[in-house]
Amino acid sequence: MGSTELIVILAIVVLVFGASSIPKLARSIGQARREFDKALKDDDKDLIDGNGEK
């Protein structure tokens, strides 16, 4: 994706959500990503330890 496309997408996001809600949206996306990554890591650890149910 080029920089022009990213700028257009960012402008659309600002118009849809409003400038004041962008930090809250980014924070919730980051938190969801951290939880997802942690769940993947825990699942891999269970499989390696032999505690996973398969």
Phi and psi restraints in degrees (range 20) as a CNS / XPLOR table:
assign (resid 1 and name C) (resid 2 and name N)
       (resid 2 and name CA) (resid 2 and name C) 1.0 -84.7 20.0 2
assign (resid 2 and name N) (resid 2 and name CA)
       (resid 2 and name C) (resid 3 and name N) 1.0 171.1 20.0 2
assign (resid 2 and name C) (resid 3 and name N)
       (resid 3 and name CA) (resid 3 and name C) 1.0 -67.7 20.0 2
assign (resid 3 and name N) (resid 3 and name CA)
       (resid 3 and name C) (resid 4 and name N) 1.0 -31.1 20.0 2
assign (resid 3 and name C) (resid 4 and name N)
       (resid 4 and name CA) (resid 4 and name C) 1.0 -64.2 20.0 2
assign (resid 4 and name N) (resid 4 and name CA)
       (resid 4 and name C) (resid 5 and name N) 1.0 -43.0 20.0 2
assign (resid 4 and name C) (resid 5 and name N)
       (resid 5 and name CA) (resid 5 and name C) 1.0 -64.0 20.0 2
assign (resid 5 and name N) (resid 5 and name CA)
       (resid 5 and name C) (resid 6 and name N) 1.0 -40.3 20.0 2
assign (resid 5 and name C) (resid 6 and name N)
       (resid 6 and name CA) (resid 6 and name C) 1.0 -64.1 20.0 2
assign (resid 6 and name N) (resid 6 and name CA)
       (resid 6 and name C) (resid 7 and name N) 1.0 -39.8 20.0 2
assign (resid 6 and name C) (resid 7 and name N)
       (resid 7 and name CA) (resid 7 and name C) 1.0 -64.8 20.0 2
assign (resid 7 and name N) (resid 7 and name CA)
       (resid 7 and name C) (resid 8 and name N) 1.0 -42.0 20.0 2
assign (resid 7 and name C) (resid 8 and name N)
       (resid 8 and name CA) (resid 8 and name C) 1.0 -64.2 20.0 2
assign (resid 8 and name N) (resid 8 and name CA)
       (resid 8 and name C) (resid 9 and name N) 1.0 -44.2 20.0 2
assign (resid 8 and name C) (resid 9 and name N)
       (resid 9 and name CA) (resid 9 and name C) 1.0 -62.6 20.0 2
assign (resid 9 and name N) (resid 9 and name CA)
       (resid 9 and name C) (resid 10 and name N) 1.0 -43.2 20.0 2
assign (resid 9 and name C) (resid 10 and name N)
       (resid 10 and name CA) (resid 10 and name C) 1.0 -62.0 20.0 2
assign (resid 10 and name N) (resid 10 and name CA)
       (resid 10 and name C) (resid 11 and name N) 1.0 -41.4 20.0 2
assign (resid 10 and name C) (resid 11 and name N)
       (resid 11 and name CA) (resid 11 and name C) 1.0 -63.3 20.0 2
assign (resid 11 and name N) (resid 11 and name CA)
       (resid 11 and name C) (resid 12 and name N) 1.0 -40.7 20.0 2
assign (resid 11 and name C) (resid 12 and name N)
       (resid 12 and name CA) (resid 12 and name C) 1.0 -65.5 20.0 2
assign (resid 12 and name N) (resid 12 and name CA)
       (resid 12 and name C) (resid 13 and name N) 1.0 -41.4 20.0 2
assign (resid 12 and name C) (resid 13 and name N)
       (resid 13 and name CA) (resid 13 and name C) 1.0 -62.0 20.0 2
assign (resid 13 and name N) (resid 13 and name CA)
       (resid 13 and name C) (resid 14 and name N) 1.0 -43.0 20.0 2
assign (resid 13 and name C) (resid 14 and name N)
       (resid 14 and name CA) (resid 14 and name C) 1.0 -63.6 20.0 2
assign (resid 14 and name N) (resid 14 and name CA)
       (resid 14 and name C) (resid 15 and name N) 1.0 -40.6 20.0 2
assign (resid 14 and name C) (resid 15 and name N)
       (resid 15 and name CA) (resid 15 and name C) 1.0 -66.5 20.0 2
assign (resid 15 and name N) (resid 15 and name CA)
       (resid 15 and name C) (resid 16 and name N) 1.0 -39.1 20.0 2
assign (resid 15 and name C) (resid 16 and name N)
       (resid 16 and name CA) (resid 16 and name C) 1.0 -74.3 20.0 2
assign (resid 16 and name N) (resid 16 and name CA)
       (resid 16 and name C) (resid 17 and name N) 1.0 -48.2 20.0 2
assign (resid 16 and name C) (resid 17 and name N)
       (resid 17 and name CA) (resid 17 and name C) 1.0 -94.9 20.0 2
assign (resid 17 and name N) (resid 17 and name CA)
       (resid 17 and name C) (resid 18 and name N) 1.0 -20.4 20.0 2
assign (resid 17 and name C) (resid 18 and name N)
       (resid 18 and name CA) (resid 18 and name C) 1.0 86.3 20.0 2
assign (resid 18 and name N) (resid 18 and name CA)
       (resid 18 and name C) (resid 19 and name N) 1.0 147.7 20.0 2
assign (resid 18 and name C) (resid 19 and name N)
       (resid 19 and name CA) (resid 19 and name C) 1.0 -65.7 20.0 2
assign (resid 19 and name N) (resid 19 and name CA)
       (resid 19 and name C) (resid 20 and name N) 1.0 -30.9 20.0 2
assign (resid 19 and name C) (resid 20 and name N)
       (resid 20 and name CA) (resid 20 and name C) 1.0 -74.7 20.0 2
assign (resid 20 and name N) (resid 20 and name CA)
       (resid 20 and name C) (resid 21 and name N) 1.0 -24.6 20.0 2
assign (resid 20 and name C) (resid 21 and name N)
       (resid 21 and name CA) (resid 21 and name C) 1.0 -94.0 20.0 2
assign (resid 21 and name N) (resid 21 and name CA)
       (resid 21 and name C) (resid 22 and name N) 1.0 -4.8 20.0 2
assign (resid 21 and name C) (resid 22 and name N)
       (resid 22 and name CA) (resid 22 and name C) 1.0 -60.8 20.0 2
assign (resid 22 and name N) (resid 22 and name CA)
       (resid 22 and name C) (resid 23 and name N) 1.0 -45.6 20.0 2
assign (resid 22 and name C) (resid 23 and name N)
       (resid 23 and name CA) (resid 23 and name C) 1.0 -61.3 20.0 2
assign (resid 23 and name N) (resid 23 and name CA)
       (resid 23 and name C) (resid 24 and name N) 1.0 -39.1 20.0 2
assign (resid 23 and name C) (resid 24 and name N)
       (resid 24 and name CA) (resid 24 and name C) 1.0 -64.7 20.0 2
assign (resid 24 and name N) (resid 24 and name CA)
       (resid 24 and name C) (resid 25 and name N) 1.0 -41.6 20.0 2
assign (resid 24 and name C) (resid 25 and name N)
       (resid 25 and name CA) (resid 25 and name C) 1.0 -63.2 20.0 2
assign (resid 25 and name N) (resid 25 and name CA)
       (resid 25 and name C) (resid 26 and name N) 1.0 -45.4 20.0 2
assign (resid 25 and name C) (resid 26 and name N)
       (resid 26 and name CA) (resid 26 and name C) 1.0 -63.7 20.0 2
assign (resid 26 and name N) (resid 26 and name CA)
       (resid 26 and name C) (resid 27 and name N) 1.0 -39.3 20.0 2
assign (resid 26 and name C) (resid 27 and name N)
       (resid 27 and name CA) (resid 27 and name C) 1.0 -64.0 20.0 2
assign (resid 27 and name N) (resid 27 and name CA)
       (resid 27 and name C) (resid 28 and name N) 1.0 -43.7 20.0 2
assign (resid 27 and name C) (resid 28 and name N)
       (resid 28 and name CA) (resid 28 and name C) 1.0 -69.2 20.0 2
assign (resid 28 and name N) (resid 28 and name CA)
       (resid 28 and name C) (resid 29 and name N) 1.0 -35.0 20.0 2
assign (resid 28 and name C) (resid 29 and name N)
       (resid 29 and name CA) (resid 29 and name C) 1.0 -65.5 20.0 2
assign (resid 29 and name N) (resid 29 and name CA)
       (resid 29 and name C) (resid 30 and name N) 1.0 -42.6 20.0 2
assign (resid 29 and name C) (resid 30 and name N)
       (resid 30 and name CA) (resid 30 and name C) 1.0 -63.1 20.0 2
assign (resid 30 and name N) (resid 30 and name CA)
       (resid 30 and name C) (resid 31 and name N) 1.0 -41.1 20.0 2
assign (resid 30 and name C) (resid 31 and name N)
       (resid 31 and name CA) (resid 31 and name C) 1.0 -65.6 20.0 2
assign (resid 31 and name N) (resid 31 and name CA)
       (resid 31 and name C) (resid 32 and name N) 1.0 -42.0 20.0 2
assign (resid 31 and name C) (resid 32 and name N)
       (resid 32 and name CA) (resid 32 and name C) 1.0 -63.1 20.0 2
assign (resid 32 and name N) (resid 32 and name CA)
       (resid 32 and name C) (resid 33 and name N) 1.0 -39.6 20.0 2
assign (resid 32 and name C) (resid 33 and name N)
       (resid 33 and name CA) (resid 33 and name C) 1.0 -64.6 20.0 2
assign (resid 33 and name N) (resid 33 and name CA)
       (resid 33 and name C) (resid 34 and name N) 1.0 -42.8 20.0 2
assign (resid 33 and name C) (resid 34 and name N)
       (resid 34 and name CA) (resid 34 and name C) 1.0 -62.4 20.0 2
assign (resid 34 and name N) (resid 34 and name CA)
       (resid 34 and name C) (resid 35 and name N) 1.0 -42.6 20.0 2
assign (resid 34 and name C) (resid 35 and name N)
       (resid 35 and name CA) (resid 35 and name C) 1.0 -64.7 20.0 2
assign (resid 35 and name N) (resid 35 and name CA)
       (resid 35 and name C) (resid 36 and name N) 1.0 -39.8 20.0 2
assign (resid 35 and name C) (resid 36 and name N)
       (resid 36 and name CA) (resid 36 and name C) 1.0 -64.1 20.0 2
assign (resid 36 and name N) (resid 36 and name CA)
       (resid 36 and name C) (resid 37 and name N) 1.0 -46.8 20.0 2
assign (resid 36 and name C) (resid 37 and name N)
       (resid 37 and name CA) (resid 37 and name C) 1.0 -62.5 20.0 2
assign (resid 37 and name N) (resid 37 and name CA)
       (resid 37 and name C) (resid 38 and name N) 1.0 -39.2 20.0 2
assign (resid 37 and name C) (resid 38 and name N)
       (resid 38 and name CA) (resid 38 and name C) 1.0 -65.1 20.0 2
assign (resid 38 and name N) (resid 38 and name CA)
       (resid 38 and name C) (resid 39 and name N) 1.0 -41.1 20.0 2
assign (resid 38 and name C) (resid 39 and name N)
       (resid 39 and name CA) (resid 39 and name C) 1.0 -64.0 20.0 2
assign (resid 39 and name N) (resid 39 and name CA)
       (resid 39 and name C) (resid 40 and name N) 1.0 -40.7 20.0 2
assign (resid 39 and name C) (resid 40 and name N)
       (resid 40 and name CA) (resid 40 and name C) 1.0 -63.0 20.0 2
assign (resid 40 and name N) (resid 40 and name CA)
       (resid 40 and name C) (resid 41 and name N) 1.0 -42.8 20.0 2
assign (resid 40 and name C) (resid 41 and name N)
       (resid 41 and name CA) (resid 41 and name C) 1.0 -64.7 20.0 2
assign (resid 41 and name N) (resid 41 and name CA)
       (resid 41 and name C) (resid 42 and name N) 1.0 -43.3 20.0 2
assign (resid 41 and name C) (resid 42 and name N)
       (resid 42 and name CA) (resid 42 and name C) 1.0 -64.8 20.0 2
assign (resid 42 and name N) (resid 42 and name CA)
       (resid 42 and name C) (resid 43 and name N) 1.0 -38.9 20.0 2
assign (resid 42 and name C) (resid 43 and name N)
       (resid 43 and name CA) (resid 43 and name C) 1.0 -65.1 20.0 2
assign (resid 43 and name N) (resid 43 and name CA)
       (resid 43 and name C) (resid 44 and name N) 1.0 -43.4 20.0 2
assign (resid 43 and name C) (resid 44 and name N)
       (resid 44 and name CA) (resid 44 and name C) 1.0 -62.8 20.0 2
assign (resid 44 and name N) (resid 44 and name CA)
       (resid 44 and name C) (resid 45 and name N) 1.0 -39.2 20.0 2
assign (resid 44 and name C) (resid 45 and name N)
       (resid 45 and name CA) (resid 45 and name C) 1.0 -64.4 20.0 2
assign (resid 45 and name N) (resid 45 and name CA)
       (resid 45 and name C) (resid 46 and name N) 1.0 -41.0 20.0 2
assign (resid 45 and name C) (resid 46 and name N)
       (resid 46 and name CA) (resid 46 and name C) 1.0 -63.0 20.0 2
assign (resid 46 and name N) (resid 46 and name CA)
       (resid 46 and name C) (resid 47 and name N) 1.0 -40.4 20.0 2
assign (resid 46 and name C) (resid 47 and name N)
       (resid 47 and name CA) (resid 47 and name C) 1.0 -66.6 20.0 2
assign (resid 47 and name N) (resid 47 and name CA)
       (resid 47 and name C) (resid 48 and name N) 1.0 -39.0 20.0 2
assign (resid 47 and name C) (resid 48 and name N)
       (resid 48 and name CA) (resid 48 and name C) 1.0 -68.9 20.0 2
assign (resid 48 and name N) (resid 48 and name CA)
       (resid 48 and name C) (resid 49 and name N) 1.0 -40.8 20.0 2
assign (resid 48 and name C) (resid 49 and name N)
       (resid 49 and name CA) (resid 49 and name C) 1.0 -73.4 20.0 2
assign (resid 49 and name N) (resid 49 and name CA)
       (resid 49 and name C) (resid 50 and name N) 1.0 -14.6 20.0 2
assign (resid 49 and name C) (resid 50 and name N)
       (resid 50 and name CA) (resid 50 and name C) 1.0 86.9 20.0 2
assign (resid 50 and name N) (resid 50 and name CA)
       (resid 50 and name C) (resid 51 and name N) 1.0 10.9 20.0 2
assign (resid 50 and name C) (resid 51 and name N)
       (resid 51 and name CA) (resid 51 and name C) 1.0 -91.6 20.0 2
assign (resid 51 and name N) (resid 51 and name CA)
       (resid 51 and name C) (resid 52 and name N) 1.0 -7.5 20.0 2
assign (resid 51 and name C) (resid 52 and name N)
       (resid 52 and name CA) (resid 52 and name C) 1.0 -73.4 20.0 2
assign (resid 52 and name N) (resid 52 and name CA)
       (resid 52 and name C) (resid 53 and name N) 1.0 148.2 20.0 2
assign (resid 52 and name C) (resid 53 and name N)
       (resid 53 and name CA) (resid 53 and name C) 1.0 -97.7 20.0 2
assign (resid 53 and name N) (resid 53 and name CA)
       (resid 53 and name C) (resid 54 and name N) 1.0 108.6 20.0 2
